[in-house]
Amino acid sequence: MEKTLELRSLGNTGLKLSCVGFGASPLGSVFGPVSDEEAIATVREAFRLGINFFDTSPYYGGTLSEKVLGKSLKAVGVPRDQFIVSTKCGRYKDGFDFSATRVTQSIDESLERLQLDYVDILQCHDIEFGSLDQIINETIPALQKLKEKGKIRFIGITGLPLGIFNYVLDRVPLGTIDVILSYCHYGINDTTLEDLLPYLKSKGVGVISASPLSMGLLTENGPPDWHPASSELKAACRKAADFCKEKGKDISKLAMKYSLCNKDFSSILVGMKSVQQVQDNVAAAMEVMKGEKDDEILVEIEEILKPVKNQTWPSGIQ
Ligand code: NAD
């Protein structure tokens, strides 16, 4: 396969992200065990096929994802200016802490685990679990100091409920937050992030859409035990996956293509833990770039998923 994966601009950052982003939570063994050898081979294949964007967090696998990603990046040995790394702060194995002290300490720990001098993006992780006013008044200003020190280049926020993004972006000066990462809100079963795009554009914010496979719901193997979806949503996705299999189609490929078609998202961040998954997800992007569509089967899948369309789950302080 040629190295021609599409690059897309991320808001006003000047960064150009590969349209398929490498979600590194699986490298923390959260979707089943992954050896160092498998991780290194997966990251190597990602680079070979044109993926330049890697996302992790100290939370994934209780720091394991950052360690394994760092080891893999070092082993592959691509020059630092040719890839983009984002990690997060505020969410840890032992709970949430968005205080200036903790996030300032946390980036140094992340850099050490990642074996890097700086990260391109540092994001406040799942802010609906903290006080949004603390994020605005304490966490973001702390991240701005890290930016001045050169430890991070850009600032982001992540979380599940879409209302958190308006709340924070309405209360910080324009240009303070460079990027938002939303997950499980732009895929075949849930498209609600689309409604927020005009607002996010008006704020000049880059948008990363994560979990195009709804954290495993849109895969033949199904979701992990910890998946928070209702049994109704899980059953509907199972039915859709089985239907695709009967028709000789892979639901994950259809789901990747669906998300990739909307070019307002700078990167579709998918969790990967094997060379095969990298190849399959890049192949999906190549089909999109060639204009190969799946309209007929999509209509049927959307019909199966209609009763659960846009169904989500609670997240954060209720
Ligand atoms: P996902 O929807 O990307 O699904 C990942 C699962 O699908 C894993 O089990 C993976 O092994 C499997 N998979 C990947 N490609 C496949 C293919 N072609 N065929 C079959 N199975 C395939 O969910 P995710 O990993 O949770 O999300 C992607 C990334 O986005 C994460 O790794 C993380 O970096 C980021 N993320 C961030 C937040 C946040 O900040 N709050 C939340 C969710 C995800």
Boltz pocket constraint, residues with backbone or C-beta under 6 A from the ligand:
constraints:
  - pocket:
      binder: B
      contacts: [[A, 22], [A, 23], [A, 24], [A, 25], [A, 26], [A, 31], [A, 55], [A, 56], [A, 125], [A, 126], [A, 158], [A, 159], [A, 160], [A, 181], [A, 183], [A, 210], [A, 211], [A, 212], [A, 213], [A, 214], [A, 215], [A, 216], [A, 218], [A, 219], [A, 220], [A, 252], [A, 253], [A, 269], [A, 270], [A, 271], [A, 272], [A, 273], [A, 276], [A, 277], [A, 280], [A, 281]]
      max_distance: 6.0
